[in-house]
Amino acid sequence: MAAESLYQGRSIVDTAAAAAALGAPWYVVSAGLGLIRHDQPVPAYECTVAAGTDLDRRLRAVGCHVPQWWNALTETSPAPLSRLIAKAPTLLALPSGYLRLVQDDLAQVTPARARSLRIFTSAAGVQCLPRHLQGCVMPYDDRLESVRGYAGTRSDFAQRALRHFVEVLQATEMPLEESHETVAASLAHRRRRHRATGQRMTDDEILKVLEAQWTRHSGSSTKLLRYLRDEARISCEQKRFSRLWQGLSAQLRA
């Protein structure tokens, strides 16, 4: 199926909306397939760089780091992300885990091309970037939660910031320094919103929720975790969820 049909969730919805507003194509940085254009046919798959996942454990077992995985995955198309950035002005919205994945690729972006690159990520994400690209990060922070229509979860923060930049600020044509100032000014009088903590449940209670939602979400660990956190508002740490999901998956296959 087309990538835009496979990938789900708030981050994809906001990315697609921003791209539509600009009349531009959009891409997915995929831990399983590489750099994927939105209309490219792709197979269904399950692969992410999150801590505690199967990929994370396998890489650790052989003494490899996440950037090495991206380099191997894209070896037939060297530095695909930096090559894309070299062709046209680019808006890049990624959380810290995925910026760490592509950090060697991004290191190939020249300082000259960096002038037309705008990056949307968290404070942790900034630390995953090559030093010469850190100035490309737009100064969004938790104050975005107080902007009507742009509040959300930490996992989709980067894409929400991207959409706000495109739709509200309409800042894509501004020089780098002016775009920084425009974002800062838009948040200057906003207050940081207190985040409510998720509902706490026992393992057995969470397993019942996962089993009830299994078919709806096709057993996808990514979709089920997003359901727990975003829809059900249930608190579940990544490693704990991975353990519960794997146990339930094995049980349902038996």
Order of alpha helices (4+ residues) and beta strands (2+ residues): alpha-alpha-beta-beta-alpha-alpha-alpha-beta-alpha-alpha-alpha-beta-alpha-alpha-alpha-alpha-alpha-alpha
